[in-house]
Amino acid sequence: MKVKKAVQVYRSLHLVPEDLDFIIDIESNIPSGIGMGSSTADIVATLRAMDQAYGQHTELEDLVGLVLQVEKACDSTMLDHRVRLFAQRDGKVLENFGCRLPPLYVLGFNMMPGEVFKTDDMPPANYSREELARFDQLLSMLRIAVHAGDCRKIAEIATESALINERKYPKRNFGYLMDIRTALNAAGVCVSHSGTIAGLIFPINELPCPATLTEVSSEVRSWGGEYLGLYRM
C-alpha cells in the first residue's frame, strides 16, 4: 500500500498521464517490521525504476520528500555510503561527515523473532535534557572517531546510544546480548532504534573463529533469538 501511494504521488510530481498504466512487481529478501528499512527500500527502488521507465530524474530532495509523504519516518536508503547524521522524521541530512565507516563486521541477531515494530505507529522518543546533552557529546566524539577510522570508539558510541534507546523502546533479551558482547570481547553493540534487530560490532581483524560463531548461534536460539549472520561493513 505504501508503494501504491508513492506511485500516485510520483504521477503528480512528474505529470505522468493517468492513461499510462504499469505493473509493479517487488521481489525483496529484506524482512519487514524489524528495523531493516524494508518499506523505504521498496519505495525508493520503485521510484528509481519509474524514473528509468519514463525518462525522468527525481532529485534527491524530491525523492526524500516523496517518501516522507508515504511514511512518517524514512531510512537513508537513497543516500550513498558516506556517514551522515540523518533526521528520519524530517528527511533532512543534518551533517555529512564526508567519509565512510572504517571496515568492520557486524554479527546480526533478531532479538524478538515473530514480533514487528511499526515505526509509523510509534511516537518519537521523549528524551530528557541530560540525554539530549549527552547526544551532543556523543556526536562530537563520533566526528573524531569516524575521521580517525577508530572502529572501537565508534562501537562504544553505538553501545551508549543503544543503552539510551533501551530506556525508551526496550528489546527483549537485550541483557543476553550484552553478556555475549562481554564473552566475545566485541567492540560494542548496535540496535535498530525502531525495530527488533541488533548486532555485535567487531574490528575487521578481531572477528571470533567460525567455531565460536557457531556456538553463539546456538546460544542465541536457546534464549529465543534468531541468528541473522555476519555482515561486512
Secondary structure, 3 states (H helix, E strand, C coil): CHHHHHHHHHHHHHCCCCCCCCCCCCCCCCCCCCCCCHHHHHHHHHHHHHHHHHCCCCCHHHHHHHHHHHCCCCCCCCCCCCCEEEECCCCEEEEECCCCCCCEEEEEEECCCCCCCCHHHCCCCCCCHHHHHHHHHHHHHHHHHHHHCCHHHHHHHHHHHHHHHHHHCCCCCHHHHHHHHHHHCCCEEEECCCCCEEEEEEECCCCCCHHHHHHHHHHHHHCCCEEEEEEEC
